[in-house]
């Protein structure tokens, strides 16, 4: 008599996440826009400048620029990775996932986890480059805190943003819209260069401002550098910014998912 062995049917989300993350990391556009571009921006605006060695809080300007470019790279990587869900949904992959034990919720979870994993690659390489090109911090905990704050909260925020854009906009333009908007957010969010006046006042309400201010806080403390001045800023300002935008994008993505489910 032959004994039949059945599988549990439990969704193997870890395997799917690993395969999806590796596939995404091998894409040429991801290598260029999430790694080479932010790395080049750090080297040009940070390491290669005469003022890069000037002290800033618990580090120097090169270190602060390095962290800002790491935040930018995470935002681009997480957004484009999550927004790629639009292409898969348009091709019917979302309906296929809905029929599996993991369901659509598992699909969304995989995309968010993949966004975090993919984001870890560029931020790690940028930090390694900074270590060998003059970025200095006073203690190991400053390096560790800056790395974690640049990666985890930013990846979660912009993973939700990418999903929201990917689920609401047409697949043909979702990734382009999401990626282009990050560059605008980066400029207005005080990442690329110090702002001042009205631009800075408006920039504090952009999604990426809180991520950048929080990630550079271990270095700069309560101070934020402007074009012509330095201002003090309480911790609740970047925290409120990040929490509010993350919740908003998560709710928008949830609404889009429910809309997609009703159409089936």
C-alpha positions as CSV (number, residue, x, y, z in Angstrom):
1,X,0.0,0.0,0.0
2,X,1.3,3.4,-0.9
3,X,1.3,6.2,1.7
4,X,0.5,9.6,0.4
5,X,2.3,12.6,2.0
6,X,0.6,15.9,2.0
7,X,2.0,19.3,2.8
8,X,0.5,21.5,5.4
9,X,-0.5,24.2,3.0
10,X,1.1,26.8,5.3
11,X,2.3,29.7,3.2
12,X,6.1,29.9,2.9
13,X,6.3,33.7,2.9
14,X,10.0,33.6,3.8
15,X,10.9,31.8,0.7
16,X,8.8,34.1,-1.5
17,X,10.3,37.2,0.2
18,X,13.8,35.9,-0.3
19,X,13.3,35.2,-4.0
20,X,11.5,38.5,-4.6
21,X,14.2,40.5,-2.8
22,X,17.1,38.8,-4.7
23,X,15.3,39.3,-8.0
24,X,14.7,43.0,-7.3
25,X,18.3,43.6,-6.2
26,X,19.6,42.2,-9.6
27,X,17.5,44.7,-11.6
28,X,19.7,47.3,-13.5
29,X,17.4,50.2,-12.6
30,X,17.6,49.4,-8.9
31,X,21.4,49.2,-9.0
32,X,21.6,52.6,-10.7
33,X,19.0,54.6,-8.9
34,X,19.1,53.1,-5.4
35,X,22.9,52.5,-5.1
36,X,25.0,54.3,-7.7
37,X,23.1,57.6,-7.7
38,X,22.9,58.1,-3.9
39,X,26.5,56.9,-3.5
40,X,27.7,59.3,-6.1
41,X,25.7,62.1,-4.5
42,X,27.3,61.4,-1.1
43,X,30.8,61.4,-2.7
44,X,30.2,64.6,-4.6
45,X,28.4,66.6,-1.9
46,X,30.1,65.0,1.1
47,X,33.4,63.3,0.8
48,X,34.9,65.4,-2.0
49,X,34.1,68.8,-0.5
50,X,36.6,70.9,1.4
51,X,34.2,71.4,4.3
52,X,33.5,67.7,4.7
53,X,35.7,67.4,7.8
54,X,34.1,70.2,9.8
55,X,32.6,69.1,13.1
56,X,28.8,68.7,13.4
57,X,27.6,67.6,16.8
58,X,28.9,64.0,17.3
59,X,30.4,63.7,13.8
60,X,31.3,65.8,10.8
61,X,29.6,67.1,7.7
62,X,30.7,64.1,5.7
63,X,28.9,61.8,8.1
64,X,25.7,63.9,8.2
65,X,25.7,63.9,4.3
66,X,26.3,60.2,4.3
67,X,23.2,59.6,6.5
68,X,21.0,61.9,4.4
69,X,22.0,60.1,1.2
70,X,21.4,56.7,2.9
71,X,17.9,57.9,3.8
72,X,17.3,58.9,0.2
73,X,18.6,55.5,-1.1
74,X,16.2,53.7,1.3
75,X,13.3,55.9,0.3
76,X,13.9,55.2,-3.4
77,X,14.5,51.4,-2.9
78,X,11.5,50.9,-0.6
79,X,9.2,53.0,-2.8
80,X,10.1,51.4,-6.1
81,X,10.1,47.9,-4.7
82,X,6.6,48.3,-3.2
83,X,5.3,50.2,-6.2
84,X,6.3,47.2,-8.3
85,X,3.3,45.5,-6.9
86,X,1.2,47.5,-9.5
87,X,2.9,45.7,-12.4
88,X,2.2,42.3,-10.8
89,X,-1.4,43.2,-10.0
90,X,-2.0,44.4,-13.5
91,X,-0.6,41.1,-14.8
92,X,-3.0,39.1,-12.7
93,X,-0.4,38.0,-10.0
94,X,-2.5,39.6,-7.3
95,X,-5.5,37.4,-8.1
96,X,-3.2,34.4,-8.1
97,X,-1.9,35.3,-4.7
98,X,-5.5,35.8,-3.4
99,X,-6.1,32.1,-4.1
100,X,-3.1,30.9,-2.1
101,X,-3.2,30.3,1.7
102,X,-1.2,33.6,2.2
103,X,-3.9,35.6,0.5
104,X,-3.6,39.3,-0.5
105,X,-2.5,40.2,3.1
106,X,0.4,37.9,2.7
107,X,1.2,39.5,-0.6
108,X,1.3,42.9,0.9
109,X,3.4,41.7,3.9
110,X,5.9,40.2,1.5
111,X,6.2,43.4,-0.4
112,X,6.9,45.4,2.8
113,X,9.4,42.9,4.0
114,X,11.1,42.9,0.6
115,X,11.2,46.7,0.6
116,X,13.1,46.6,3.9
117,X,15.6,43.9,2.7
118,X,16.3,45.6,-0.6
119,X,16.8,48.9,1.2
120,X,19.4,47.4,3.5
121,X,21.8,46.9,0.6
122,X,22.4,50.5,-0.5
123,X,22.4,52.0,3.0
124,X,25.0,49.4,4.0
125,X,27.2,50.2,1.0
126,X,26.9,53.9,1.5
127,X,27.9,53.6,5.2
128,X,30.9,51.4,4.2
129,X,31.9,54.0,1.7
130,X,31.6,56.7,4.3
131,X,33.8,54.8,6.7
132,X,36.6,54.9,4.2
133,X,36.1,58.4,2.8
134,X,36.3,60.6,5.9
135,X,32.9,60.3,7.6
136,X,33.5,60.4,11.3
137,X,31.3,59.8,14.4
138,X,32.3,60.0,18.0
139,X,31.2,56.6,19.1
140,X,30.1,53.2,17.7
141,X,26.5,53.7,19.1
142,X,26.2,56.9,16.9
143,X,27.1,54.8,13.8
144,X,24.7,52.0,14.8
145,X,21.8,54.4,15.7
146,X,22.2,56.4,12.5
147,X,22.3,53.2,10.4
148,X,19.1,51.7,12.0
149,X,17.2,55.0,12.0
150,X,18.1,55.6,8.3
151,X,16.9,52.0,7.4
152,X,14.0,50.7,9.4
153,X,11.6,53.6,9.8
154,X,12.3,55.0,6.4
155,X,11.8,51.6,4.7
156,X,8.4,51.1,6.5
157,X,7.2,54.6,5.6
158,X,8.1,54.5,2.0
159,X,7.2,50.9,1.6
160,X,3.6,52.0,2.6
161,X,4.0,54.9,0.2
162,X,5.1,52.7,-2.7
163,X,2.2,50.3,-2.1
164,X,-0.3,53.1,-2.0
165,X,1.0,54.6,-5.3
166,X,1.3,51.2,-6.9
167,X,-2.3,50.1,-5.9
168,X,-3.9,53.4,-6.9
169,X,-2.2,54.5,-10.1
170,X,-2.0,52.6,-13.5
171,X,0.7,50.0,-13.6
172,X,2.4,51.7,-16.6
173,X,3.2,54.8,-14.6
174,X,3.1,53.8,-11.0
175,X,6.8,53.1,-10.5
176,X,7.9,56.2,-12.5
177,X,5.5,58.4,-10.5
178,X,6.7,57.0,-7.2
179,X,10.4,57.2,-8.0
180,X,10.2,60.8,-9.4
181,X,8.3,62.0,-6.4
182,X,11.1,60.8,-4.0
183,X,13.6,63.2,-5.7
184,X,11.2,66.1,-5.1
185,X,10.6,65.0,-1.5
186,X,14.4,64.8,-1.1
187,X,14.9,68.3,-2.2
188,X,12.1,69.8,-0.2
189,X,12.9,67.6,2.8
190,X,16.3,69.2,3.5
191,X,18.3,66.1,2.4
192,X,20.2,67.4,-0.6
193,X,21.1,70.8,0.7
194,X,20.2,73.0,3.7
195,X,17.1,75.1,3.0
196,X,15.9,78.3,4.5
197,X,12.8,80.4,5.0
198,X,9.6,79.4,3.3
199,X,11.1,76.4,1.6
200,X,12.2,75.0,4.9
201,X,8.9,75.7,6.5
202,X,7.1,73.8,3.7
203,X,9.7,71.1,3.6
204,X,9.0,70.1,7.2
205,X,5.6,68.8,6.1
206,X,7.0,66.5,3.4
207,X,7.1,62.7,4.0
208,X,10.9,62.4,3.9
209,X,11.7,65.3,6.3
210,X,10.9,63.3,9.4
211,X,13.0,60.4,8.2
212,X,16.1,62.5,7.5
213,X,15.8,64.6,10.7
214,X,15.4,61.4,12.8
215,X,18.3,59.6,11.1
216,X,20.7,62.5,11.6
217,X,19.6,63.1,15.2
218,X,22.3,60.8,16.7
219,X,24.9,63.1,15.1
220,X,23.3,66.5,15.2
221,X,21.2,66.2,18.3
222,X,18.4,68.7,18.6
223,X,19.8,71.0,16.0
224,X,18.9,71.3,12.3
225,X,21.2,73.0,9.9
226,X,19.7,75.6,7.6
227,X,21.3,77.6,4.7
228,X,22.1,80.5,6.9
229,X,21.4,79.4,10.5
230,X,21.0,76.5,12.9
231,X,17.7,75.9,14.7
232,X,16.7,73.7,17.6
233,X,14.0,71.1,17.0
234,X,12.2,68.9,19.5
235,X,12.1,65.2,19.0
236,X,8.3,65.1,18.6
237,X,8.5,67.0,15.3
238,X,10.2,64.3,13.2
239,X,8.4,61.6,15.1
240,X,5.0,63.1,14.4
241,X,5.9,63.6,10.8
242,X,6.9,60.0,10.3
243,X,4.0,58.5,12.2
244,X,1.4,60.6,10.5
245,X,2.6,59.9,7.0
246,X,3.1,56.2,7.6
247,X,-0.4,55.9,8.9
248,X,-1.8,57.9,6.1
249,X,-0.1,55.9,3.4
250,X,-1.0,52.6,5.1
251,X,-4.7,53.7,5.2
252,X,-4.6,54.7,1.5
253,X,-3.0,51.4,0.6
254,X,-5.6,49.5,2.6
255,X,-8.4,51.4,0.9
256,X,-6.8,50.5,-2.5
257,X,-6.6,46.9,-1.6
258,X,-10.3,46.7,-0.6
259,X,-11.2,48.4,-3.9
260,X,-9.2,45.8,-5.8
261,X,-10.9,43.0,-3.8
262,X,-14.4,44.3,-4.6
263,X,-13.6,44.4,-8.3
264,X,-12.8,40.7,-8.4
